[in-house]
Amino acid sequence: MSGKKTVVKLENPVIMGVIGAAQGLRGEVRVKAYTEEPLEIGEYGTLYGADGRVFEILDIRQAKEMAVVRFRGVNDRNEAEALNGTELFVERDSLDDDELDEEEYFYADLEGLEARDAEGNSYGVISAIFDFGAGDILELTQAGKRAQLIPFTESSVLEIDFDGGTILIDPVAAGLVSAEGDDDQDGKDG
């Protein structure tokens, strides 16, 4: 092995999982997969780090709600521990849209959609999707304002229009305005 690492620049990366703690002594790591089943992350072939590092899966098995993975070139616990927190991506073009049901989509496809209410008021553009364990959260950003987080629930997000580039939201259910109609976008009570 020459010691030279392969680096790839993804044009449109989609996050598939994140590497967690080392598992054992042989270089295995736990991976929290964002696929329906943890082992499905192995079906996407080569994975990439945000810095372009290439991660080739040599072995994969399930352990509880995670996948335990051994990557090529990661041969001991120290190397595995150094990967903790590394996000794993694939190129968007490698994902098969034909496998999705009519109402299914990739979360990466939500980024860039504008959040509007029924009156046409804009609340920003989706800049990120988070899952801190209690449900998905959308981050909305607007020029000159701080980012706002809203729950990604049926009561907050009423409709997704990919063709129009928007999502229809209920600003009260999303926590952006109070029930009385007072604008609460700046995080001030009143």
Long-range contacts (C-beta under 8 A, 24 or more apart in sequence): 1-73, 5-53, 5-54, 5-73, 6-53, 6-54, 7-51, 7-52, 7-53, 7-54, 8-48, 8-52, 8-54, 9-52, 10-48, 10-52, 10-89, 10-90, 10-91, 11-91, 11-92, 11-93, 12-91, 12-92, 12-93, 12-108, 13-48, 13-50, 13-89, 13-90, 13-91, 13-92, 13-108, 14-89, 14-90, 14-91, 14-92, 14-95, 14-106, 14-108, 15-87, 15-88, 15-89, 15-108, 16-41, 16-44, 16-47, 16-88, 16-89, 16-90, 17-41, 17-47, 17-67, 17-87, 17-88, 18-85, 18-86, 18-87, 18-88, 19-69, 19-83, 19-84, 19-85, 19-86, 19-87, 19-88, 20-66, 20-84, 20-85, 21-81, 21-84, 22-77, 22-80, 22-81, 22-84, 23-63, 23-68, 23-80, 24-77, 25-76, 25-77, 26-70, 26-75, 26-76, 26-77, 27-70, 27-71, 27-74, 27-75, 27-76, 27-77, 27-79, 27-80, 28-59, 28-68, 28-69, 28-70, 28-80, 29-68, 29-69, 29-70, 29-71, 29-74, 29-80, 29-83, 29-84, 30-63, 30-66, 30-67, 30-68, 30-69, 31-66, 31-67, 31-68, 31-69, 31-88, 32-65, 32-66, 33-66, 33-67, 34-107, 38-62, 38-65, 38-66, 38-67, 39-67, 41-67, 41-69, 41-88, 42-67, 42-69, 44-90, 44-94, 44-95, 45-90, 45-94, 46-90, 47-88, 47-89, 47-90, 48-88, 48-89, 48-90, 48-91, 49-86, 49-87, 49-88, 49-89, 50-86, 50-87, 50-89, 53-86, 55-88, 105-160, 105-162, 107-136, 109-162, 110-138, 110-160, 110-167, 112-165, 113-160, 113-161, 113-162, 113-165, 113-166, 113-167, 114-165, 114-166, 114-167, 115-140, 115-150, 115-166, 115-167, 115-169, 116-166, 116-167, 116-168, 116-169, 117-168, 117-169, 117-170, 117-171, 118-168, 121-171, 123-148, 123-150, 123-169, 123-171, 123-174, 123-176, 123-185, 124-148, 126-167, 145-185, 145-186, 146-187, 148-176, 148-185, 150-174, 150-175, 150-176, 151-175
